[in-house]
Amino acid sequence: MSQHYGVVVLDRNSFANFENLNANNWTLWSNHMKNYLRIQNCWFAIEKAKSEYADHEDKLKDWEEANQKAIGIIGMKIPTNLSHLQKDTAKDFWETLQSQYGKVGTAALVTKLLDLFYLFSVPYSFTKLVKAQPML
């Protein structure tokens, strides 16, 4: 990903390098996925239900296309053993993943707390000394 004149430009590898969902990365994964779906102009299929477009044929068609695209994109970034969670709408799919992975479990919470502990337990002077050492 690069920036050119204040515009974010995605290269071919941006989506390929995007980490799959796992038990510990919902917050980061969902944020990246939401942004990617926005770039692909299909986040609205998650924000709005199909019924909101029932009276507008052209908008309904746009919603259906965005819905299928969003389901496909999300499906590509979850492990294959979670494919049974896929739903008929991107909104239901997203909410199912969120309900199962959006809660911080005990193990994930302990891991995050340990990360914070280690981050702040290294004395500043030691960190400064290590950074000042020349690379061999």
Order of alpha helices (4+ residues) and beta strands (2+ residues): beta-beta-alpha-alpha-alpha-alpha-alpha-alpha-alpha
